[in-house]
């Protein structure tokens, strides 16, 4: 299993909930063989902002093609031509020529920070266009939503960052 760790004081700490959950499952005193892979310093905040913007778009549309954050992310990747494979084929039943593509991954292991910056800059602009607002307005709305969630989670005794 791959987990994401962040340097904290003299040790390493889980950088996300999936990693924290896995670490909690390890028994005290249990040895865990591990390989440390140092990757290009990616911005976790930038990735979180991307997913928050995807959710904002999904929440503000009735279009069934972009009504979830995952659908928004895929459509944005396609709009930005952020794809690994483009291939055309002819449907043997209908004779129609069709295009299939596979979008690239934005996971830390698959994308360097410089490439991530280029992708996210374009993606944020395209997401704002999808719901008819400016990029700045979208960022303001996302920040407001994050503040509301933070206050709600503190009220419930949990802090979400």
N, C-alpha and C positions, 0 to 999 in steps of 0.2 A: 504494500500500500504506500502511495506517495502522500506525504503531508508537507505542509508549508510551515517553516519555523522562522522566528525572528530573534535577533540577538537582544537579550534582556539582562542587563547587569553582567554577571560572569557566566551566564548560561544561555540556553535557547528556550524559547517559549512558543507555544502554538500561535500562528498568525491568523487563523480563521477557525470557525466553529467546527468544521469537519476534522481539522487537525486536533483541536482540543478534545473532541469526542473520542478520537482514537487514543490519545494519550491517557484520558481518564479510564479507558478500558484495560490499560496495562496494570498488572498487579504490582504492589510495592515489592521491591527487591528483584523483580523479574528482569532478566537480561533481554535486550532487544537489539539484534544485529541491525545496523543501519549504515547506509552510504550517504554521505553528505555531498550534494551537488550544488556548487555555488553558481548561481545564475546571474545574468545581467540584472542590476538593481532596477526592478520594475516598481512602479508606483501602485501600491494596493489602493490608495485613495482614488487614483484615476480610474482603476477598474471598477471600484464601488460606484463612482460617479456615473460611469457608463451604464451599469445595470439600473441605477436609480432613474436615469433618463429614459431607458427602455421602458421601465415601469410607468413613468409619467406619460409617455406616448400611449402605451397600451390602455391606461386609465382614461385617456381623453379621446378615444375614437370608438366608432361603432363598426369600423372596417374589420371584418372577420380575418383578414390576412395579417393584421397587426394588433390583435386584441389580447396578446400576452407578451410579456417581456422577451421570451425566447423567439417568438415570431418577429418582433421588432428587430431584435439583434440579427436574425438571419436576413431580413429584408434590407437592413442597413449595410451589412457586409456585401450583399449583392449590389446595392446601389453604389457602394464605394469600390466595386470590382475587387473586393478582398477575397479572392477565391484561389484555391489550389488547382482545380481542374476544370477546364471548359472542354466539353466535347459534344459534337453534333452526331446524331445518328438518324437513320430513317426507320420509322415505325413500319415493320413488315406487314402489318395488317392494314394500316390506313395509307401508307406511302408518304405520310407527313414527315417533314424534317423537324427534329426536335433538338433542343439544347438541354443538356444536363450539366450541373456544376456542383462542386463541393466547396463550401466556404472554408476559409482558413480559421484556425483556432486562435483565440486571443489569450489562451492560458499562458502563465508565466514561462513555462518551459518551451513554448512554441513561438514566442514573439519578443524580440529585443525592444528595449525602451524607446530607441529612436524610431523604430517602425511603429510602435504603439502610439507614440505622439502623433505621427502623421495620420494614422488611421483614426484615432479618437478625434482629432481636430476636424477632419472631414465628417466623421460620423455625427458629432454633436450638431453641426450645421444642418445636416440632412434630417436629423430627428426633429429639430425645431421646425423645419419646413413642413414636415409631415403633419404637424398639428397647427400650423399657421401662426407661429410666434417666432420671435428672434431667439438667437442662441443665448443672449444675455437674459431674456425673460425666462427661458427654460431653466437656466442655471439658478435663477432667483427662486423659481417655483420648487425646484428640487431641494434647494437649501432649506426653504420653509418646511417642506414635507419632512426632511430629515430632522429638523428641530422639533417638530410636532412628535415624531416617533421617539426621539430621545426623551422628551418630557414624559410621554406616555409610559415608556419603559422604566423610567426612574420612579414614576408613580406606582408601577406594579412591582417595584423592588428589583428590577433587572435593568442593567444599563446596556443598550445596544449602541455600538459605535460604528 
